[in-house]
Amino acid sequence: MSQTLTHKILKNHLLSGELVAGGEIGIRIDQTLTQDATGTTAFLLFEAIGIPAVKTEVSVSYIDHNMAQFGPENHNDHLYLQSISTKVGAYHSRPGNGICHQVHLERFARPGRTLLGSDSHTPTGGGMGMIAIGAGGLDVAVAMGGGAFYLPAPRVVGVELRGNLSPWVSAKDIILRLLSVLTTRGNVGGIVEYFGEGVASLDVPARATCTNMGAELGVTCSLFPSDDQTRRFLDAQGRGDHYQPLAADAGAAYDRITKKLHAEKDAATIENIKTFCTDVAVEPTAADGMTKVSFGRVVIDLSQLEPLMAAPSSPDHIVTAASQAGTRVNQVLIGSCTNSSYQDLMTASAVLKGRTVHPGVELGISPGSRQVLEMLARNGALADFVRAGARIIESACGPCIGLGFSPAEGTVSLRTFNRNFPGRSGTTGDQVYLVSPETAIAAAITGEITDARELAKRSIAYPSITLPERFDVDDSMIQKPIADYDEAGHAEVVRGSSIVKPPRGEPMHGTFDGIVTIKVGDKITTDHIMPAGALMKYRSNVPEYAKYVFNPFNEEGQPTFAKRAQEAKAAGRYAVIVAGDSYGQGSSREHAALCPMYLGVRAVIAKAVERIHQANLVNFGILPLTFASPADYDRVGPGDELVLVGSENETIDVQDVIASAQTVLVHNTTRGFIFVCNVTLAPRQRKILAAGGLLNYTREGGQ
């Protein structure tokens, strides 16, 4: 039987379960990565598990997020991560070496391997033909110790690429088009697999742009085949021995996808599905305005693509650059883990060479790695940027996570990043567009949103930047594991005062007596739950960081969410979060579950919960429930008291719900009605919840 590439790699790593979509599987993890914003907690949890050394082929600790270093906290993290890496046998990429995903692609990614990372954009490695998955730090800690990673056996979304890209159109426009079709919602449990004759025209960095921003789809990961382009990239990195050809079998069948959409609100998405998908079927609209749309594979003709943008303030709010032409732009940023490769920055530099940035625009350039930065410096491209008036930012995440370059009030910022959630830039009410390097540099020159193809009218030719035959390789900023196990095990671990042992969850027993501590809407991101930016420096100190849970929703003069949750806890009640659709989008940051758990949150009731966040909730002992009828969301309000009950409205033991219930009745005693919630948990997740979280479960010998 013909197989997809996804199933080939998963089958080769399968430890438990069957590859039947929806059922839980456990897979072997070959590589892990962490970064400093999530890595400190991940390594602290690894220590808590009690395993003395990592058991993967490769585990890498990167420093790339908390680089601002106002106060001692960030540097405390860096020193802890460097020293704990030495002790447990992990590689350590030092500050300044670059963004984890770019560096990992350059130096560690291998076709056919599995990678688990405590960062949601770990799927970047799919551009190398890997199953690369973002997860919470506790899942990564377990994998570092040799444990399996558990996930739903995926539905495989086939994306066929045809033709070749036109000048001024690039890989960013491919993933933006896919986001216009699949959106950020309703894709949990899927893996996107690219195939077709158009794939061969894309080099590895271009493919990595697509798989990186594939995280915004909400799928588990995305991947490309491993072919001559993969071999060329590995040869150029001096890692040609890591190459192996991998592809789906001829005639491999991809899954049929069904999405439930609102006939009116999602009309544009439905039209895009009809335009870009095969075998489309649309059911009649129901009384609630919803309709089911099903389709086969997605087909994107690269030759027909035009410059696209994600308009404020969601990665799936896709418009054409031409439709926004003339909009004044005050800031342009090129970089992040999505578009900071050598080819991306050389393209921007070549266009800008001999020109000056528009006087109304601030241009920032952030190379993705020290390798890229050094090569730009040696060939003169960096000087061209500086001469044109660009500001050079260090090789780190920086503005992408709200650390620097926040735009002015009421101004437009064009960024080659992957997320434009409201306020993520660090400015409330921001107007951030996500664009390709080509569209970004066109705006930097003209001072307004410009279809980059219009630059030809200014006698600006499109530069053809090809993959170098040889990248400059210097791994001196990557600390290798010590070969002598005994020597490594005696290494001193540096623990500053801000490095605080994370709290452990506790099992729930008896009556679930809860109170709605906050009610939020649709598409609430982990940025909303646990703000990033300058507050990230507290991530190694849960009691301190927990003070800022739901900080954007705190009202002046009113008790904060943290205070309300702690008051409920003191009164012997569990705090409950009520949310709309697609709760927990975005970053893998487990603090969005860990900090609420610390405050006393023990349940989330939402219309839908995103994959990584649902796993994190379970890992920290928080019960995720979904409304059986989404309309019940409107009937529940802040301050409502909720009790889990049986069919006769009698109180029940929450452990019975965790153990086997597929649905549960929730009695809103404040408003006097009962509603039904779904309990959608895999058998292993039920055991984890029963133990009070994954750390307890693992320490008790759970597999």
Secondary structure, 3 states (H helix, E strand, C coil): CCCCHHHHHHHHHEEECCCCCCCEEEECCCEEEEEHHHHHHHHHHHHHHCCCCCCCCEEEEECCCCCCCCCCHHHHHHHHHHHHHHHHCCEEECCCCECHHHHHHHHCCCCCCEEEECCCCHHHHHHHCCEEEECCHHHHHHHHCCCCEEEECCEEEEEEEECCCCCCCCHHHHHHHHHHHHCCCCCCCEEEEEECHHHHHCCHHHHHHHHHHHHHHCCCEEECCECHHHHHHHHHCCCHHHCCCECCCCCCCCCCEEEEEECCCCHHHHHHHHHHECCCEECCCCCCCEEEEEECCEEEEHHHCCCEEECCCCCCCEEECHHHCCCECCEEEECCCCCCCHHHHHHHHHHHCCCCCCCCCEEEECCCEHHHHHHHHHHCHHHHHHHHCCEECCCCCHHHHCCCCCCCCCCEEEECCCCCCCCCCCCCCCEEEECCHHHHHHHHHHCECCCHHHHHHHCCCCCCCCCCCCCCCCCCCEECCCCCHHHHHCCCCCCCCCCCCCCCCCCCCCECEEEEEEECCCCCEHHHHCCCHHHHHHCCCHHHHHHHCCHHHCCCCCCCHHHHHHHHHHCCCEEEEEECCCECECCCCCHHHHHHHHHCEEEEEECCECHHHHHHHHHCCCEEEEECCHHHHHHCCCCCEEEEECCCCCECEHHHHHHHCCEEEEEECCCCEEEEEECCCCHHHHHHHHHCCHHHHHHCCCC
